[in-house]
Amino acid sequence: MQSTDSSLSIVAVNLPGGIVPAGDLLAVLAAAEAAGIEQVQLGHRQQLLLSVEKPRRKALLQALTVAGVLAELEPELHPNIVSSYVGEDVFYNAAWLREGVYKDILDLFDYRPRLKINLVDSRQTFVPLFTGHLNFIAADTSNYWHLYVRFPRTGHLYAWPHLVYSEDVPVVSAAVERVLLAQPTQFTGSPAAAGEQLHAQVSAVQPLGQRLVAGPLVLPPFMLPYYEGFNRSGQQLWLGIYRRNELFTVAFLQDLCRVCLQTRVGQLCTTSWKSLIVKGIAPTDRALWDAVLCRHRVNVRHAANELNWQVEDNCPAGLALKHELVRYLNDEDVRTYQLCFAIKTQPQTGLFGSIIIRTQQGRGTELYEILHTRDFNPNSRDFVLFRQHVRRDRLGWYLAELCRLFYEQAGAIYEEPASENPAPAIDQTVVSAALLPRCRQCLTVYDVTYGDPEQGVAAGTPWNALPNYHCPTCEAPAADFELWEEPTAVGREASGVPI
């Protein structure tokens, strides 16, 4: 959590599973209004964030306590539990994971988790699968869950060998948390060794189910649905609300809650994209909802290429960069369907993206690196480096090139079968598959897969065909490049800093 004003304090209200009854939200908003708060934010873990003037923070906390609301002064200390309930019966139909199952599990948590917990259906991609430390992913077998542990310090992912029964999710979570946080440094080895050690210690103190995982979890292909505006689901409507500046006025949310209560909708849902979704709207009541949107002049039809971004919570710098890049991609008419982007200015923020724009630490000038998952599925944890040391004014161009590369790879699936006399393969005798040329001066890498279109070098051009090449960052000649072994996952196993 980044504070942008030293006179303000951030108070988080966790909304377990991203579900909030309209009456409860009204109580929170009344306390916020009494503390002089006019606008609130949603976090990427589906929580509510209140920026309050420090002299008024005590009064806000007292008002929330009176309303029976538990506030978090350190949002990272007790993070919100994320769930995919928001998308159920809206973007997909679950096999067995219904509203009652989510709520039953959430009600069984009798402690305040310090680890990030995700409860998600494997059939959907609207809510990220692996951004938690404990990622419970619905199995095909009714009321059973896969568990994937993401170790806090390393980001390594370990697949729990047993399925977890729904009623045991809170108990197993508490047991894993106790072991992990007691001595966190003991789990910094290889993912397999650390995972087996964790499993052994947990099973020694907590009986585990006997149902073993039959096979690896198959990730669904990523498809981000358009999550804004009025849309039909069966005989009812749902409404998605996104705000470009990530701010929702207290007055607007109060009116929204009142219509919820008036029409017996009952609850609202928050999303990992910092937006709201209201389910179960009767078509005959649409005029009431339209009236609220009109009264507060809320636009609900933004371009799809603006909705597929994640930015750290309360981060104006990241939000401003997002707006710049969205404008560039829009002006250049770049297709971004099936992709999503994340901007990271701090390590270990757990954002979700198939393409990551990350600030490079420890440099005087404003430089960035661009990474992507190897298969462009944001639920993958296998990140590879695309470009380093990119100036801010060149980020849009490189993103457009990376989007082009994604569609070239996707289009290859539909190409005609190879002819009987295929073209000869590119000569790679000088540079092996594991080694890449890297500039000794600034560490920029030349990757034959992508080439360097900015200098007229096509993708697939081997290094030994470029004797007159110059580094695109510092202009060093080809003679100043050395062979460098590419890490298998930049920022994860290689550097120890999770994506």
Residue pairs with C-beta under 8 A, 6 or more apart in sequence:
1 10
1 12
1 49
1 75
1 76
1 313
1 314
2 312
2 313
2 314
2 315
2 345
2 346
3 9
3 10
3 314
4 314
4 315
4 316
5 51
7 53
7 54
8 51
8 52
8 53
8 54
9 51
9 52
9 53
9 54
9 57
9 73
10 49
10 50
10 51
10 75
10 314
11 49
11 50
11 52
11 57
11 60
11 61
11 64
11 71
11 72
11 73
12 43
12 47
12 48
12 49
12 50
12 71
12 72
12 75
12 80
13 28
13 47
13 48
13 49
13 50
13 64
13 69
13 70
13 71
13 72
14 47
14 70
14 72
14 78
14 79
14 80
14 81
15 46
15 47
15 48
15 80
15 270
16 80
16 81
16 83
16 106
16 109
17 46
17 81
17 82
17 83
17 85
17 102
17 103
17 106
17 119
18 46
18 80
18 82
18 83
18 85
18 86
18 269
18 270
18 271
18 272
19 83
19 85
19 86
19 102
19 103
19 106
19 267
19 269
20 48
20 267
20 268
20 269
20 270
21 266
21 267
22 256
22 257
22 258
22 260
22 261
22 265
22 266
22 267
22 268
23 257
23 261
24 69
25 48
25 253
25 257
25 268
26 254
26 257
26 258
26 261
27 67
27 68
27 69
28 48
28 64
28 67
28 69
29 40
29 250
29 253
29 254
29 257
30 63
30 67
31 60
31 63
31 64
31 66
31 67
31 69
32 40
32 50
32 52
32 60
32 250
33 250
33 254
34 59
34 60
34 63
35 50
35 52
35 53
35 56
35 57
35 59
35 60
35 63
36 52
36 53
36 56
37 50
37 51
37 52
37 60
37 250
38 249
38 250
38 251
39 51
39 247
39 248
39 249
39 250
40 48
40 49
40 50
40 51
40 247
40 248
40 250
40 253
41 48
41 49
41 51
41 246
41 247
41 248
41 274
41 313
41 314
42 48
42 49
42 246
42 248
42 270
42 271
42 274
42 275
42 276
43 49
43 75
43 80
43 274
43 313
44 272
44 273
44 274
44 310
44 312
44 313
44 350
44 351
44 352
45 79
45 80
45 82
45 116
45 131
45 272
46 80
46 82
46 83
46 86
46 270
46 271
46 272
47 72
47 75
47 79
47 80
47 270
48 270
49 75
49 313
49 314
50 60
51 314
52 60
60 71
61 71
61 73
64 70
64 71
65 71
70 112
72 78
75 313
77 114
78 112
78 113
78 114
79 113
79 114
79 115
79 116
79 117
81 106
81 109
81 113
81 117
81 118
81 119
82 116
82 117
82 118
82 119
82 120
82 127
82 128
82 131
82 132
82 272
83 102
83 106
83 118
83 119
83 120
83 127
84 97
84 119
84 120
84 121
84 124
84 126
84 127
85 99
85 102
85 269
86 126
86 127
86 269
86 270
86 271
86 277
87 121
87 124
87 126
87 127
87 225
88 94
88 97
88 98
88 99
88 121
88 124
89 233
89 234
89 279
90 231
90 233
90 238
90 277
90 279
91 124
91 126
91 225
91 227
92 121
92 123
92 124
92 126
94 121
94 123
94 138
95 123
95 138
95 140
95 142
96 138
96 142
96 143
97 121
97 138
101 143
101 166
102 119
104 166
104 167
105 119
105 166
105 167
105 169
105 170
106 119
108 167
108 169
108 170
109 170
109 173
110 170
111 170
111 174
113 173
113 174
113 177
114 177
114 181
115 132
115 133
115 134
115 152
115 173
115 176
115 177
115 180
115 181
116 131
116 132
116 133
116 134
116 350
117 132
117 133
117 134
117 135
117 136
117 173
118 127
118 128
118 129
118 130
118 131
118 132
118 134
118 135
118 136
118 137
119 136
119 145
119 169
120 127
120 128
120 129
120 135
120 136
120 137
120 138
121 137
121 138
122 129
122 137
122 138
122 139
122 146
122 217
122 218
122 220
123 138
123 220
124 220
125 220
125 221
125 222
125 223
125 224
125 378
125 379
126 224
126 225
126 227
126 271
126 272
127 271
127 272
128 272
128 352
128 378
128 379
129 135
129 137
129 148
129 219
129 379
130 148
130 150
130 157
130 379
130 381
131 272
131 350
131 351
131 352
132 150
132 350
133 149
133 150
133 151
133 152
133 180
134 147
134 149
134 150
134 173
134 176
134 177
135 147
135 148
135 149
135 150
136 145
136 146
136 147
136 164
136 169
137 145
137 146
137 147
137 148
137 217
138 144
138 145
138 146
139 145
139 146
139 163
141 163
141 211
143 165
143 166
144 163
144 164
144 165
144 166
144 211
145 163
145 164
145 165
145 166
145 169
146 159
146 160
146 163
146 164
146 213
146 217
147 159
147 160
147 162
147 163
147 164
147 172
148 157
148 158
148 159
148 160
148 217
149 157
149 158
149 160
149 176
149 180
149 195
149 198
150 156
150 157
150 158
150 381
150 498
151 157
151 158
151 180
151 187
151 188
151 191
151 194
152 180
152 184
153 184
153 185
153 187
153 188
153 496
154 187
154 188
154 191
154 194
154 492
154 496
154 498
155 348
155 381
155 491
155 492
155 497
155 498
155 499
156 190
156 191
156 194
156 195
156 492
156 493
157 191
157 381
158 191
158 192
158 194
158 195
158 198
158 199
159 195
159 213
159 216
159 217
160 195
160 199
160 213
161 199
161 212
161 213
162 208
162 209
162 210
162 211
162 212
162 213
163 209
163 211
163 212
163 213
164 172
164 209
165 209
165 211
168 209
171 206
172 202
172 206
172 208
175 202
175 205
175 206
176 198
176 202
178 205
179 198
179 201
179 202
179 205
180 187
180 198
186 197
187 194
187 197
187 198
188 194
189 197
202 208
219 377
219 379
219 380
220 379
221 377
222 338
222 340
222 354
222 376
222 377
222 378
222 379
223 338
224 307
224 308
224 338
224 340
226 304
226 307
227 240
227 242
227 271
227 273
227 275
227 277
227 307
228 240
228 241
228 242
228 275
228 300
228 301
228 302
228 307
229 239
229 240
229 300
229 301
230 237
230 238
230 239
230 281
230 286
230 289
230 300
231 237
231 238
231 239
231 240
233 279
235 283
236 279
236 280
236 281
236 282
236 283
237 281
237 282
237 283
237 286
238 277
238 278
238 279
238 280
238 281
239 277
239 278
239 281
239 289
239 300
240 275
240 276
240 277
240 300
241 248
241 275
241 276
241 277
241 278
241 298
241 300
242 273
242 274
242 275
242 300
242 302
242 307
243 274
243 275
243 298
244 302
244 306
244 323
245 319
246 274
246 311
246 319
248 276
249 296
251 296
252 292
252 296
252 298
255 292
255 295
255 296
256 268
256 276
256 278
256 292
257 268
259 265
259 285
259 288
259 289
259 292
260 266
260 267
260 268
260 278
262 288
263 281
263 282
263 285
263 288
265 278
265 279
265 280
265 281
266 280
268 276
268 277
268 278
269 276
269 277
269 278
269 279
270 276
270 277
271 277
272 310
272 352
273 307
273 310
275 307
278 289
281 289
292 298
293 300
303 326
303 330
304 336
304 337
305 326
305 329
305 330
305 334
305 336
306 326
306 330
308 336
308 339
308 340
308 341
309 322
309 326
309 340
309 341
309 342
309 343
310 340
310 341
310 342
310 343
310 351
310 352
310 353
311 318
311 319
311 322
311 342
311 343
311 351
312 318
312 343
312 344
312 345
312 346
312 349
312 351
315 343
315 345
317 345
318 343
318 344
318 345
321 343
321 357
321 392
321 395
322 341
322 343
324 392
324 395
324 396
325 341
325 357
325 395
325 396
325 399
328 395
328 396
328 397
328 399
328 400
329 336
329 396
329 399
329 400
329 403
332 396
332 400
334 399
334 400
334 403
335 403
335 407
336 403
338 376
338 406
338 410
339 354
339 355
339 376
339 403
339 406
340 352
340 353
340 354
340 355
340 378
341 353
341 354
341 355
341 356
341 357
341 399
342 351
342 352
342 353
342 355
342 356
342 357
343 351
343 356
343 357
343 358
344 351
344 356
344 357
344 358
344 359
344 499
345 358
345 359
347 361
347 497
347 498
348 497
348 498
350 498
352 378
352 379
353 378
354 372
354 373
354 376
354 377
354 378
355 370
355 371
355 372
355 376
355 399
355 402
356 370
356 371
356 372
356 383
356 499
357 368
357 369
357 370
357 395
357 399
358 368
358 369
358 370
358 371
358 491
359 366
359 367
359 368
360 367
360 368
360 369
360 388
360 389
365 391
366 391
366 392
367 388
367 389
367 390
367 391
368 390
368 391
368 392
368 395
369 385
369 387
369 388
369 389
369 390
370 385
370 386
370 387
370 390
370 395
370 398
370 399
370 402
371 383
371 384
371 385
371 386
371 490
371 491
371 499
372 383
372 384
372 386
372 402
372 406
373 380
373 381
373 382
373 383
373 384
374 380
374 382
374 383
374 384
375 382
376 406
376 409
381 489
381 492
381 499
382 488
382 489
383 489
383 490
383 491
383 492
383 499
384 486
384 489
384 490
385 445
385 486
385 487
385 490
386 398
386 402
386 447
386 450
387 398
387 444
388 443
388 444
388 445
388 473
389 442
389 443
389 444
389 473
390 398
397 454
401 450
401 453
405 450
405 459
408 459
426 448
426 460
426 461
426 462
427 462
427 464
428 448
428 462
429 464
430 462
430 463
430 464
431 437
431 448
431 462
431 463
431 464
431 483
434 485
434 486
435 483
435 484
435 485
435 486
436 445
436 446
436 447
436 448
436 483
436 484
436 485
436 486
437 445
437 446
437 463
437 478
437 481
437 482
437 483
437 484
438 444
438 445
438 446
438 481
438 482
438 483
438 484
439 445
439 471
439 473
439 474
439 476
439 480
439 481
440 476
440 480
440 481
440 482
441 471
441 474
441 476
441 480
442 471
442 473
442 474
442 476
444 471
444 472
444 473
444 474
445 484
445 486
446 452
446 463
446 466
446 469
446 481
448 459
448 460
448 461
448 462
448 463
449 459
449 460
450 459
451 457
451 458
451 459
451 460
451 461
452 469
452 472
453 459
454 472
455 469
455 470
455 472
457 466
457 469
463 469
463 481
466 478
467 478
468 477
468 478
469 477
469 478
469 481
470 476
470 477
470 478
471 477
471 480
471 481
487 493
487 494
487 495
488 494
491 497
491 498
491 499
492 498
492 499
